Amino acid sequence: MRTSGPASGPSDTPDFRTAAHRLTDWIEAYRVRLTNLPVLPRVQPGDVEAVIPPRAPESPEDVESILADLDETIVPGLTHWNHPGFMAYFASSASDPGILAEFVTAALNVNAMLWRTSPAATELESRMVDWVRDFVGLPDVFQGVIQDTASTSTFVALVAARGRAVPGVRELGLAGRSELSGCTVYASRLAHSSLDKAAIAAGLGLVNVRHVDVDERYAMRADALHEALAQDRDDGKRPVMVCATVGTTSCTSCDPVAEIADVCSLHDVWLHVDAAYAGPAASLPELRPLFDGWERADSIVLNPHKWMSVPIDCSVLMGRNLDEFRSSLALTPEYLSSDTSASNLMDVGIALGRRFRGLKLGFVFRWYGAEGLREMLQRHCDLAREFAAEMAADARVEVAAPVPLSTVCFRAIPPAGHSEEDWNRRLLSAVNREGTIFLSHAELDGRFTIRLTIGSVHTERSHVEAAWECLTKALEHLQSDPATAR
Ligand SMILES: Cc1ncc(COP(=O)(O)O)c(C=O)c1O
């Protein structure tokens, strides 16, 4: 019998255990039926909210009715990120150890804001960052913390870079300081929008984000970066940070980090590397050259919640000198002061409260071993290359960009008289409506481009074959009735 108020002691254990077992069964059943569910839900905005009671229940409800609502209301309204056919954006999949670790994390519910509010969570987090660093072959000088997302990681890196470039900014801010005449940041025009957002939030302003030109492989041109920096210096601007991307969001192009590092040294600018998606692939010797030079960065972000099967949220931010992060953001009110020399995670970021994110990373590493993770990454890259080869052999479609990792960008070639963009938009919506797979799109050279990315721990060869079948069927349907197939 469940107590009516939130219970506080072992007295609620039997009930908790029954519910936990029931929930395990529910999760298992969900996983089994997941493959047969459409990846995208068939709901309209407002449908789910309309069936959720507008007020919280006055009396306790039993676990069966809570689970029934999961089945009836929540699951049908979800986009299933754990579906093996989820091939949109970049995957974020929850592996078995990741799910189990999240369960434990909630049970422990520690807040690792200070070392003393959770010594083990603080120290495990730091050790897990070391494991990631070694896994991807970076030198020991890098240390770091786990943030919620790459957007936060890049923002924190930008604030640290701003602190180096603009002495006194912590106290004085940027506003109204005419002597600064603009603090600038640089990234390729394919860089993720989180950098632009960081520039907004850090007070630099979008007008000071330089979107550097790319070459024919969509990689930043180091010579164009050099020119932009030189011009800005001449104009009295203060360059704060260069962000090189390994694995851009639209087509996974890789900026030449070593050349960019040379330019950064010349101009004495902070180098941040955004490897949010691609980072784990540095563990594969064959792909290592894509990352050449990232060991010279001041900061690096990579997201285990993207391509390492760690459930969201887990973004590793590494820095060459964490003290620069601390000096830009650490602030300790009296009530948080403690008399230990240990470092506190709250000092490297915005948030005070911090989830115990290191645990799920540790579970995943130990469950699969580094070897198992490398195998998964390799499998995904092989599958993507095979998919691209299949496309290249089909006259109805074209591969739109090189495939250095596990993402394939492509376009269907429209019949004469049809707009390329309209044809591809229709193809994409037909595929996504069908339910087996979920693909997303990007813009490359001003052209609408479809992307298929393989990064889920649940995606096997059969799912990629099903994706190809789904695409070709949708294409045939479109071709059989080009005017009306919508
Ligand atoms: C290259 C890159 N950087 C940053 C991000 C932002 O990631 P997050 O959702 O963790 O903020 C993304 C998202 O896909 C990305 O592709």
The ligand as a Tripos MOL2 file, in Angstrom:
@<TRIPOS>MOLECULE
LIG
   16    16     1     0     0
SMALL
NO_CHARGES

@<TRIPOS>ATOM
      1 C1         28.8040   20.5160  -34.3560 C.3       1 LIG1
      2 C2         27.7810   20.8100  -33.3010 C.ar      1 LIG1
      3 N1         28.1020   21.6110  -32.2800 N.ar      1 LIG1
      4 C3         27.2300   21.9160  -31.3090 C.ar      1 LIG1
      5 C4         25.9630   21.3820  -31.3040 C.ar      1 LIG1
      6 C5         25.0130   21.7250  -30.1890 C.3       1 LIG1
      7 O1         24.8170   20.5840  -29.4180 O.3       1 LIG1
      8 P1         23.9960   20.6170  -28.0530 P.3       1 LIG1
      9 O2         22.6090   20.1790  -28.4060 O.co2     1 LIG1
     10 O3         24.6880   19.6140  -27.1730 O.co2     1 LIG1
     11 O4         24.0250   21.9710  -27.5210 O.co2     1 LIG1
     12 C6         25.5710   20.5400  -32.3530 C.ar      1 LIG1
     13 C7         24.2280   19.9630  -32.3930 C.2       1 LIG1
     14 O5         23.9020   19.1090  -33.1660 O.2       1 LIG1
     15 C8         26.4980   20.2500  -33.3700 C.ar      1 LIG1
     16 O6         26.1760   19.4800  -34.4030 O.3       1 LIG1
@<TRIPOS>BOND
     1     1     2 1
     2     2     3 ar
     3     2    15 ar
     4     3     4 ar
     5     4     5 ar
     6     5     6 1
     7     5    12 ar
     8     6     7 1
     9     7     8 1
    10     8     9 2
    11     8    10 1
    12     8    11 1
    13    12    13 1
    14    12    15 ar
    15    13    14 2
    16    15    16 1
@<TRIPOS>SUBSTRUCTURE
     1 LIG1         1 GROUP 0 **** ****
